[in-house]
Amino acid sequence: MSAVLWEAASLRAATGGAVREGVSVSGVSIDSRGVGPGELFVALRDARDGHDFVGDALARGAGCAMVDRDVPGLGADAPLLHVGDTLAGLTALGAAGRARSAARFVAVTGSVGKTSTKEMLAAGLSACGAVHAATASYNNHWGVPLTLARMPLGAAFGVIEIGMNTRGEIAPLSRLARPHVAVVTTIAPAHLGRLGSLEIIAEEKADIVAGLEPGGVAVLPAEGPQAGLLRRRAEEAGVRVITFGEGAGVDARLAGWEGGADRQSFRVVLGGSEIAVSLGVPGRHMAMNAVAALAAAQALGADRARFADGLAGFAALAGRGARVPVPVPGGTALLLDESYNANTTSMRAALAVLAAQKGMRRIAVMGDMLELGDEGVAMHAALAEDAAASADLVFTCGPQMAALHDALPAARRGAHAADSAALAPIVADALRAGDAVLVKGSLGSRMAVVVRAIKASGAQGAAA
């Protein structure tokens, strides 16, 4: 088994629960299908009750299971940590993981770019010391405590992502994470339908300063309509602010940007000197994420030259800009997988990356951007100019994307379908060798269905 992360006494002390002597675990999991040998399986309730899978988790080698009710069918000697409520128990375990850690912590939030910025921080800081970072987009009421509960004792840096769906979610997660540095990326109309305005979205994102450790630093965008609000909130909390952007007077400034189809280089002017950065991903928005990450790393006390070198290890994630060659009849197409989520800001950024793919037929596949409220249809239609300038053909799906389809020039219209399942085979059949195809939409639009269809079509073609 791997090194012990929690043993019986520390599990009891953290959660107030009951567990027999001799139990120890090497990790923490909430997924019985992926639980590792010797890990603690936490039986949370979501779409399904995790208690129904405790037996399976233990059979797979879990060292213990956290439960808040009896689980039929288990032997009397089953290693169980009994707590009053498993979500509260996981939260308490996360708080204990944070309390015992000597690492420097950075927390990231924002409407656009928070996961990419988190991954850049993890890549850059790995050149400066041992790093523990949130997996995927584990940024909610169970993701943040799970990340903290997994915190290795010897880590030098912790990177936490904090998200939200409604007002009032970020502050308690920030207080749980207690970061030394907080980063707010771009403010955009994500969850606009739930929160009502960009100002309220910015207020919620600004709540990340609520949990900053004494002497903490907020890394904030210098530009944008909500920049003043973010800075005011930080200053009211007595927090030192570092701004990032492109204009004069910015603390961390993007300069000398040179972008290509698959990579970019630029300089960051920070603290009276310049740092050269090279990224193996395209997109000016990614460069701005890197500027924020570099400013945060310096505020953490990391060596910024080493951090910049470490950024060479950053790669876009599946669903968040991953570039995937796909075999098609006669050659290869390039899939730009942005299927995880979308709002108007991130959609325009992704279209700009598609536009940079020169010498290729460029195809955009766009699903509904959800939770935009009453202005949603108009916001979709307003993408027509960007889409027409960036793509040779545009395929759309969903009731709101119908407005974009109708607003496009006839020559740019590929096809429109009711949903991603109906659109997927149309797109897969349309691909040709040498194409670049961007797939993007909100998570609820299920654009990953299109991505899978493209990959499956390519695999079948290669096997034929």
N, C-alpha and C positions, 0 to 999 in steps of 0.2 A: 504493500500500500504506500501511497505517497506520504509526504510529511503530514503530521497531524495538524489540523487547523483548529479544531475544537475538540475538547475532551469533556467527559461527563460533568466535572465540577464547573467548567466555564460555560457549558450549555445551561446548567441550572442557574448559575449566577446571572447570565445574560437574559434569560427568558422567564425566570421564576417557575420553570416547569420541573417535571419529575422524570428522571431517567436513571437507570441502574448503573452501578459502578462498573468500570471497565469499558464503557462505550467511548469510542473516539471516532472522529470523521475527518476526512482529508479535503472535503469540499462541500458545496451546498448546491442543490438542484431542485427545480420545481417541475421537471419533466421526467416522468417515470421511464419514458422510452430512451432518454439520453443520460440517465443517471449513471455515474461512474462508480467503479468498485470503491467501497469505503466512504462514499459520500452520504451526506444527510439529505434525504428526500423530504421536502416540505409539502404537505398535502393541502394546497390552497383550493379554494372554491372559485371557479370561473364559469365557463360554459358547462363544465362538468366538475364534479366533486373529486378532488385529488385523493380523498380517502378510498375511493373505489379502486385506486391503482397502487395502494401501499404494498399489497402482497406481491404485485409484479415488480415493483421497485426493489423490494428486499430479495426477490428471486434473482434479480439482475446483479446483485452484489452490493446494494446500498448498505452502509454501515449502521444506519439508524433512520427512522422516519419520525417527523414531527407531526403529531395528530392532536385534534381537539375533541375526538369522540372515539368510542370503541370501534374497532375494525373486526368484523366477523372473519373467522377462518384462520386467524393467526395463532401460532403457538404461544404458550404462556411465557416463553423465553424470548419472544420477538423483541428486538432492540427498538424501543419506542421512546420518544420524548413527548410526554403529555403536557400540553399547554391549554390555556383557556380559550384561545383563538389563534389559529395558525398564521393569519396575516399579521396580527399583533405580535405574535411570537417571532416571525421573520423580521418585522420592523425592529423589535428589541434586539435581535441578534445583529442586525445591521448597525444599530447604534453602538453596540458593544464592540463590533469590529472597527468602527471608526474611532471609538474612544481609546482603544489599546494601540492604535497605529501611530507610529512616529513619522509617517510619510507627510509630504506636502501635497495638499489636495487642490485641484482645480475643477470647477463645475461649469458646464456649458449649457446655455439655453438659447432660444431664438426661434423664429418662424421658419427660417431657411438656413441650412448649412450647419446645424448643430452636430449631426452625426459625423459629417465629413471633418469638421473642426476637431471633434473628439478624437477621431482616428488620426488626424495630423498631430495632435498633441501626444497621442500614444506612440506614434512613429518617431517623432522628434525627441521626446523625453527618453525613449529607449536607448538613445546614444549617450544619455547623461546618468542613467541609473536604472534600477529595476522598477518597472511600471506595472500597475494594475489598472485596467480600464474596463468600462462597461462593455458588455458583449452586445453586438448588434445595436438595436435601439431600446435597450433596457433603461427606460427613462421615466417610468411612472411609479405608482404607489407600491408596486411590488418589485419593479426593476431596480430602483435606487437602493432599497434595503438589501436586495439580493446581491448587488454589486459590492456593497459595503461588507456584507456577511462573508463574502468570498475573499476579502482583502488579506493577502499574505502578510505575515508578520514582518518579513524583511523588505517589503517594497519601499522604495524611496519616494515614489510619486503615485498618487491616485487620481484617475481621470473619470469624472462622473458626468453623465448627461442627464439633464432634467427637462422634461416636457410637460405639456398640459393639454387638456381638452376643454376645461371650464375654469372659471375664475376661482382663485383660492387654492390651487393645487401646488404651485411652485414654492411658496414660502415654507410650508412644513417640510418639503423634501430638501430644501436648502438648509433648514435648521438641522435636519438629520445628517446631511453630508458635511456640514460645517467646513466649507472650502476656505482656503487661504486666498484664492483668486477666483473671481466669477467672470465669465465671458458671456456677453449677449451678442449674438450674430445679427443677421438682418431681421427687421420687423416687416412682416408681410401679412396679407389678408388670409392667413390660415385660421380656421375656426371662427371666421368673421360672423357666420350665421349664429353661432352660439354666444359670442361675446359682444357683438353689436357694433364695434368700431375699432379702428386701428389704435386709437388712444387707449382703450381698455385692454387690448392685446398687449400694448407696450407697458401699461401699468402692471399687468400680470407678469410679464417677463422681467420687469424691474424688481419684482419681489425676490429675485434670486439674491439680492444683497442682504435679505433678512437673516440669512444664516452665516454670513461671512465672519470668520474669526477676527478678533481684535487686531487692528493693523492691516486688515485685508484690503485687496485691490479689486476694483471693477474695471474690466476691459470692455469698452463700449464703442459702438460706431459713431464716428464724428459727423457723418452725413446722413441725410434722410429726414423726413418730417418728424419722426419721433426721437431724434437724437437729443434734443433739448430736454424732453421729458425724462429720458433715461438718465441723463447727467444730473438733472435736478433731484431725482429720487436718490441717486447714489450720494450726492453731496448732503442731502437732508439726513441721511443715515450716517454721516461722518466718514464716508468711505473715500479713499484716494482713487482718482479716476485716471486711467490711461485710455486715450482715444486712438482709434485706427481708421484709416481712410486714405484719401488721395490729395486732399487740399492742403493749402498752406496752414501752418500752425497745428497740424495733427501730430500727436506724439509718436505714433508708428505709421509711417507713410509708405504706400506703394509707389515705386518709381521704376522707370526704365523697363516697363513690361513688354515682353516680346512673346506672342502666343502662336502656336501652331496647331495642327490637326490633332496631335496626340500628346503634346507636352508644352511647357512654357518655362520661361526664365524671367527673373525680375530682381529688383533690389528692394530691401526694406530699410528705410531711414529711421533709426531708432536710437535715442540717447546720444545724439551727436555723431553717430557713425553709421556706416552702411553695411548690410549683410547681403551677400549674393545668395539667391535661392533658385534651385531648379526643381521643378515638379514634373513627374511623369504622367500628368493628366492635363487635359486642356481646360480652358474656361477662365475668364477673368474673375468670375465669382469664386473659383477655387483659390486663385491667388489672394483674394481678399480674406478668405478663411485662413490662409497660411499666415498672413500678416497679423491677424488677431491671435493666432496660436503662438506665434513668435513673441508677441508682446506679453502674452500670458506666461510663457516659459521664462522670460526674463524676470517677470514679477515673482515667479516661484523661486527664483534663485538659480535656475539652470544655466549652464553655459550656452550662450546663444549660437556660437559658432558650431558647437557639437550638435545642437538642436537642428540647425539648418542642414547639416550633413545628414542627420537622421531622417529628415523629410524625404530623402531619396527613397526611403522604404515605404512611403505612402502609396497606396493604390486604391482606386475607387472601388467601392463595394458593389456587389450584385444589387440591382435595383436603384443604385445611387450613382450611376455614371460608368459602371463597368463596361469595358470594350471587349466584345466577344466575337471572334471570327466564326462565321457560320458557313459550312460548305453548302453550295447551291450548284445546280447544273452548270457546268462550264467554268467553275471557279469558286470564289468566296465572296460573301457579303459581310459587312461589318455591322454588328448589332450594338447600339448604344442603349444599354439597359438602365433606364431611369424610371422603372415601373413602380417603385415603392410609394411615392407620394407626389403631390403637385399642388401648387398654388400659382397665381399669376406671375409672381416674381421668379420662382424656380422654373416655370415653364418657359419664360423668355430666356433665361440663362441657358437652359438645355437647347433651345432652338438656336442660340448663338453658337453653341458647340457643334450642332449639326451643320450650320452654315460654314464652319471652318473646314469641313471635310471636302476639300477641293478635288475636282476631277472625278467626282463620283455622282451617280444619280442619288439624290438625297430624298429620303422618305420619312415623313413624320407620322407617327401613329399616336393619337391623342385621345385619352379618355376624360370623362367628366372630372372637373375640380370641384370637390364637394365642400359643404359647409360655408358657402359664400353668401348666404342670405338672399335678400330680395334682389341684389344686384348681380347675382350669379350668371344669369343668361347674358346680360350685357357684357360682363367681364369675359365670357367665353368668346363672344362675337368680336370683342376688341383685340383679340389675338390674331385676327386675320392678316393684318399687315405684316407682323413678325413672321407668321407661319408661311405666308406667300413669298417673303423675301429669303427665307431660310431653306425651304423645301421645294422640290420639284413636284412632289405628290404628297397630299395630306389625307390620311385615313382617320376617321373619327368614330367614336361610339359614345352612346349615352344621350339622354334627352337634352342636356344643356349644350353638349358639343354639337348638336344639330344646328345651333345658332352660328357656330364657327363655320361649319360646312356650308351653310347658306351664304355666309359673308365672303367666302373665298372666291377668287376668280375661277371661272369654269375650268380653265386649263390646269388648275392646281388640285381639283377635287379628285381624290382617289375613289373612296366609297364611304358611306356612313351606315352604321348598323346600330341596332338597339342596345347591344351590350358587347362586352369583350369576347364572349364565347362565340357570338355570331360573326364578329369581325376577324377573329384569329385566322380561320382558314383562308379568308380573302387576302389578308396581308401575306400569309405564307406562300400562297400561289403567285402573288405579284412580284416576289423578290427575284432579282436577277444577279448574276455575277457582277461584282463591282459596285453594288448598291451600298449605301450607308443608311441604316434604318434606326430611327429614334423611337423608343416606346416610352410613353410617360402618361401618368394620370394619378388621381388620388387612390389611396389604398383600397377604398371601397369600390372603386371602378374595376378592380381585379385585372389590371393590365398585365400582371404576371402570366395570365392565361395566354396572352398574345406572345409573350417572351417564350413560354414553353412550346407553343405551336411552331414558332420560328426555329427553335433549336431542334425540335423533333423532326420537322421537315428537312432540315439540314442533315440530321443523322440518317434519315431514311435515304436521302439522296446520295450520301456518301457510301451507304451500304449497297445501293442498287448496282 
